[in-house]
Amino acid sequence: MEANKIADLSDKELLTKKKEIKNDKLIGATIVGFVIGIAIYSGVKNGLDFFTFFPLFLVYIFIKSSSNNKLLEKEIEIEIEARNLNS
């Protein structure tokens, strides 16, 4: 999301977007933990093979996408502070 689009959001939309990002972070962390657990279980049960490392590739994708959310969250925080909104 571009900075000018963030500035165009209303106060309510801005706070809602911040809550959505926090929920996305929680869901992402849960999925990453679950997938790492699957990789560990697969490694212990079946040894090291493709299905041990494939879930770790998914973890990489989730971590990569979370970096975009971090930037968006910082921009939203800056806009919230500029508007003096209480979250």
Disulfide bonds with the S-S distance in Angstrom:
none
